[in-house]
Amino acid sequence: MSTGKQPDWRSKPRKDQSPTVIGNDKNFWKWSKEEGFDLTHPPTPESAPVEPRLTLQCALTPVVIDPAKTALLIIDLQNYDLHEALGNDNPEFYRAEDAVLKYAIPAARKAGIQIIWVTTGYSDEDLKEMDPGVFKTFNFEPVKLSEDWQMLRPGEGLSNKGMYRNQKGVGDEIGEVADKDGKVIDAGRVLVRASWNSWLHDPLSAAYFDGQRAVPPDVHFYKNRSSGMCDRMKDVTDFLNEHNLRTLLFTGINIDQCVMGTLQDAYLKGFDTILLKDGCATSSPWFARWGVEFNCLISWGFLSSCKDFAEGAGVDVDEDEVEADQTLEVAKPI
């Protein structure tokens, strides 16, 4: 069945790979061999180039973004998962935190990009209405047959004895804990909003409060689902729409859970999504991270890094710290 003449705002790929407009009349990108994807969202395809603009190198292509329409999302880098007083010691989490602090935040500050902090925090009403699937995620763990089960192939190493109930699940009191200097802290109830454990890890908390004096000032939202932009969590989406923020840079933990969930919902709602891979980490096996990066490389927007973001914004990058390029191999189009 014919769908009629194609609208003027969109062009089919041309054999000479000349500039192309893709999308729809309310939400479109421009593509060219010279600049890659232009995500600046001018009023019309014929409008003058948006200025100022920032070029961000991604794994397969550069993209051009409008800082005024861009936000950096920092997801779940909170005490519950990072503070040593709670027994946390995942080096990948701290490497991601360092990349966010050293590169992503300074780049956003210099470019005037909005920073949005999102942490998990449940209200008492949330706890009363918690779905069983969410409760299981936080309150049960699998019984393990092997101490090294995470290093085994998928499908191996998990016990057939089921799961056990955590002693301290969401909403339960953690009690007092002590940091490395011996300071006693009231950790509060597990992942309940306004408690110490649900708040940003100390170095990030300091960056957030510094950001209250930034232009634009940093904002913080609690979420009560793995995704901060699902239909049940409207605050972040409403804020983005109210401030005409269309391009989203994602960092945080876990890359294959809360970061991926939020990114996917943003992608499905028509936002531009860019994953900054060195600003993300996970406690899951390696292939969980690989799957997210691969799909961001090919499908869910774009794959970049905090260091590339910093370079694009004109922030000094320590070349000695730049890791070898680990871009995923993909099949070339035939």
Secondary structure, 3 states (H helix, E strand, C coil): CCCCCCCCCCCCCCCCCCCEEEECCCCEEEEECCCEEECCCCCCCCCCCCCCCEEEECCCCEEEECHHHEEEEEECCEHHHHCHHHCCCCHHHHHHHHHHHHHHHHHHHHHCCEEEEEEECECHHHHHCCCHHHHHHHHEEEEECCCCHHHCCCCCCEEEEEEEECCCCCCCECCEEECCCCCEEECCECCECCCHHHCECHHHHHHHHHHHHCCCCCEEEEECCCCCCCCCCCHHHHHHHHCCCCEEEEEEECHHHHHHHHHHHHHHCCCEEEEEEEEEECCCCHHHHHHHHHHHHHCCCEEECHHHHHHHHCCCCCHHHCCCCCCCCCCCCC
